[in-house]
Amino acid sequence: MARIVIIGGVAAGAKAAMTARRRNPGLEIVVIQEDAELAYSACGIPYHLAQPETIPRARLIARTADELAREGIVVRARVRAEAIELGARAVFVRDLEHGRTGVEPFDRLLLATGAAPIAPPYWIDAAGPPVVTLRRLADIDRCRPPDTGSVVVVGGGPIGVEAAEAYRSLGCRVTLVERLPRLFASLPDSIGDAVQAELERHGIRIITDSSVARTVRTGVELESGETIPASLVLQAAGIRPRTELAEAAGIRIGTTGAIAVDRRQRTSAVGVYAAGDCAESRHRLTDRPVWLPLGDVANRQGRVAGENLAGGDAEFPGVLGTMIVSVFGLAMARTGLTAIEADRAGFEPIGVEVTAPSRARYMPGAEPIRLCLVADRPSRRVLGAAAVGRDGIGRTIDILATAIWAGLTVDDVAELDLAYAPPYSPVFAVPQVAAELLRPKPRLAPSGG
Ligand SMILES: Cc1cc2nc3c(=O)[nH]c(=O)nc-3n(C[C@H](O)[C@H](O)[C@H](O)COP(=O)(O)OP(=O)(O)OC[C@H]3O[C@@H](n4cnc5c(N)ncnc54)[C@H](O)[C@@H]3O)c2cc1C
């Protein structure tokens, strides 16, 4: 009976274990997980932070260790994998409760070690506010504000803005510090500006173009010299893939810094796979490796890895970087490439920005959707989109993600047969309005000739 060892049991690892179990009930499957909890939704953590009663911690957990055990999956919780010996086909582990060490032999191994927050680059005063990160379910208790005090969030990416909203809804004074000149700076300016305006409308102070120099007894000091009072500092300025184990074992790390894998999630070592936030993906438009640490990608890669650990031949078809973030009910979403990314990848991008209603104009609930659409001039293929608004953003971006996935042109999108009724959509959905503007218009013959 083949023995499968999986290191990391949150999204990619848990999905791979369940998939391998379903595909081959005869396998011996062992999951090594350094935390007590596993198979949970990290994406739900900010919502649990904001509403612990409505969304209790237990609801974020898809499967407990006991439930996995009932599926015949052995869970080694509170155990850390410390080294991999490829020649001996063994993982060396340490029990974090008792300090005991041990060995887990494997026939096939999956690295699903995820990602970790980048440590604060500034000086931390031991007498100052606690500096915390929000990554694991185990982090949540340290991230709760000590009172309805002041919180500084460092970093204006998706986790930073979701956490800022959570703290504000708990009654805290919240300041968000972003190093770049605007939030979501890789997207068109109008998108980041809309997110910033929404946060400010809800009383969150945003300081862009600024970095934390150090924490002090009463809060944080910025490089500008300003001191912001804080009883808690949430560091949310980036994550890095956890590749230490792979690197030490001589497994190849890709150009993005994550573990290099092929379409079957195989690493450079025979019988060793990687999936989720520790692994690279291939971008479907550029055919280049990218690192996109997202929950749906981790689950999809985990499923492919699980099939293959169990002797299957599944392939991961790649990513487009589709994502959506909610800020006080305003949604920001993107898919594919921005014009700058498309240009760098060798396309000839053309773009348009439109604002159009989410439903028939006269219907209650109709809200403006701002959509930036990018296409390739010569082929007219849709390359990317970013949208912001309060209604219909998921539908808008998913239509365009599907179009890009299928290689559709702006002509195809403009003519798509989509569902229409006034409470759900205008006659022409917003992606169609934008696509129509990117279609070349027939020239009128010069008159008088
Ligand atoms: C607050 C937050 C909100 C998010 N929101 C979204 C969202 O809305 N949409 C979205 O698509 N994505 C979101 N994400 C990202 C998503 O949660 C991750 O992409 C996903 O959790 C990755 O799963 P993973 O299994 O690859 O890695 P992880 O979730 O990082 O899990 C890896 C596990 O492996 C364990 N581990 C690592 N090394 C070892 C070792 N040596 N021994 C034992 N155990 C080890 C780690 O402790 C960890 O528990 C969010 C993430 C966070 C933190």
The ligand as an SDF file (V2000), in Angstrom:
LIG
                    3D

 53 58  0  0  0  0  0  0  0  0999 V2000
   -7.0170   36.9130    6.0290 C   0  0  0  0  0  0  0  0  0  0  0  0
   -6.9880   36.2420    4.6830 C   0  0  0  0  0  0  0  0  0  0  0  0
   -8.0160   36.4620    3.7810 C   0  0  0  0  0  0  0  0  0  0  0  0
   -7.9810   35.8500    2.5310 C   0  0  0  0  0  0  0  0  0  0  0  0
   -9.0060   36.0760    1.6580 N   0  0  0  0  0  0  0  0  0  0  0  0
   -9.0020   35.4440    0.4520 C   0  0  0  0  0  0  0  0  0  0  0  0
  -10.0900   35.6060   -0.4480 C   0  0  0  0  0  0  0  0  0  0  0  0
  -11.0780   36.2950   -0.1590 O   0  0  0  0  0  0  0  0  0  0  0  0
  -10.0140   34.9680   -1.6560 N   0  0  0  0  0  0  0  0  0  0  0  0
   -8.9450   34.1850   -1.9960 C   0  0  0  0  0  0  0  0  0  0  0  0
   -8.9320   33.6150   -3.0960 O   0  0  0  0  0  0  0  0  0  0  0  0
   -7.9100   34.0030   -1.1400 N   0  0  0  0  0  0  0  0  0  0  0  0
   -7.9230   34.6030    0.0600 C   0  0  0  0  0  0  0  0  0  0  0  0
   -6.8910   34.3960    0.9440 N   0  0  0  0  0  0  0  0  0  0  0  0
   -5.7840   33.5210    0.5400 C   0  0  0  0  0  0  0  0  0  0  0  0
   -6.0840   32.0680    0.8650 C   0  0  0  0  0  0  0  0  0  0  0  0
   -6.5250   31.9390    2.1810 O   0  0  0  0  0  0  0  0  0  0  0  0
   -4.8140   31.2430    0.6360 C   0  0  0  0  0  0  0  0  0  0  0  0
   -4.5260   31.3100   -0.7440 O   0  0  0  0  0  0  0  0  0  0  0  0
   -4.9860   29.7940    1.0490 C   0  0  0  0  0  0  0  0  0  0  0  0
   -5.2100   29.6780    2.4300 O   0  0  0  0  0  0  0  0  0  0  0  0
   -3.7240   29.0070    0.6950 C   0  0  0  0  0  0  0  0  0  0  0  0
   -3.8700   27.7060    1.1230 O   0  0  0  0  0  0  0  0  0  0  0  0
   -2.5980   26.7640    1.3150 P   0  0  0  0  0  0  0  0  0  0  0  0
   -3.1530   25.4680    1.8040 O   0  0  0  0  0  0  0  0  0  0  0  0
   -1.7750   26.7670    0.0980 O   0  0  0  0  0  0  0  0  0  0  0  0
   -1.6930   27.4810    2.4180 O   0  0  0  0  0  0  0  0  0  0  0  0
   -1.9560   27.9580    3.9130 P   0  0  0  0  0  0  0  0  0  0  0  0
   -3.3730   28.3970    4.0930 O   0  0  0  0  0  0  0  0  0  0  0  0
   -0.8750   28.9240    4.2220 O   0  0  0  0  0  0  0  0  0  0  0  0
   -1.7340   26.6410    4.7590 O   0  0  0  0  0  0  0  0  0  0  0  0
   -0.4880   26.0250    4.8770 C   0  0  0  0  0  0  0  0  0  0  0  0
   -0.4170   25.3370    6.2340 C   0  0  0  0  0  0  0  0  0  0  0  0
    0.7780   24.5850    6.2780 O   0  0  0  0  0  0  0  0  0  0  0  0
    1.3450   24.7100    7.5580 C   0  0  0  0  0  0  0  0  0  0  0  0
    2.7870   24.4420    7.4550 N   0  0  0  0  0  0  0  0  0  0  0  0
    3.7220   25.1460    6.7720 C   0  0  0  0  0  0  0  0  0  0  0  0
    4.9370   24.5840    6.9100 N   0  0  0  0  0  0  0  0  0  0  0  0
    4.7630   23.5040    7.7110 C   0  0  0  0  0  0  0  0  0  0  0  0
    5.6710   22.5370    8.2380 C   0  0  0  0  0  0  0  0  0  0  0  0
    6.9540   22.5870    7.9740 N   0  0  0  0  0  0  0  0  0  0  0  0
    5.1680   21.5630    9.0210 N   0  0  0  0  0  0  0  0  0  0  0  0
    3.8160   21.5080    9.3170 C   0  0  0  0  0  0  0  0  0  0  0  0
    2.9260   22.4140    8.8500 N   0  0  0  0  0  0  0  0  0  0  0  0
    3.4040   23.3900    8.0560 C   0  0  0  0  0  0  0  0  0  0  0  0
    1.0710   26.1730    7.9150 C   0  0  0  0  0  0  0  0  0  0  0  0
    1.1440   26.4030    9.2990 O   0  0  0  0  0  0  0  0  0  0  0  0
   -0.3550   26.3280    7.3930 C   0  0  0  0  0  0  0  0  0  0  0  0
   -1.2780   25.9610    8.3960 O   0  0  0  0  0  0  0  0  0  0  0  0
   -6.9070   35.0030    2.1930 C   0  0  0  0  0  0  0  0  0  0  0  0
   -5.8720   34.7800    3.1200 C   0  0  0  0  0  0  0  0  0  0  0  0
   -5.9160   35.3780    4.3430 C   0  0  0  0  0  0  0  0  0  0  0  0
   -4.8060   35.0980    5.3250 C   0  0  0  0  0  0  0  0  0  0  0  0
  1  2  1  0
  2  3  1  0
  2 52  2  0
  3  4  2  0
  4  5  1  0
  4 50  1  0
  5  6  2  0
  6  7  1  0
  6 13  1  0
  7  8  2  0
  7  9  1  0
  9 10  1  0
 10 11  2  0
 10 12  1  0
 12 13  2  0
 13 14  1  0
 14 15  1  0
 14 50  1  0
 15 16  1  0
 16 17  1  0
 16 18  1  0
 18 19  1  0
 18 20  1  0
 20 21  1  0
 20 22  1  0
 22 23  1  0
 23 24  1  0
 24 25  2  0
 24 26  1  0
 24 27  1  0
 27 28  1  0
 28 29  2  0
 28 30  1  0
 28 31  1  0
 31 32  1  0
 32 33  1  0
 33 34  1  0
 33 48  1  0
 34 35  1  0
 35 36  1  0
 35 46  1  0
 36 37  1  0
 36 45  1  0
 37 38  2  0
 38 39  1  0
 39 40  1  0
 39 45  2  0
 40 41  1  0
 40 42  2  0
 42 43  1  0
 43 44  2  0
 44 45  1  0
 46 47  1  0
 46 48  1  0
 48 49  1  0
 50 51  2  0
 51 52  1  0
 52 53  1  0
M  END
$$$$
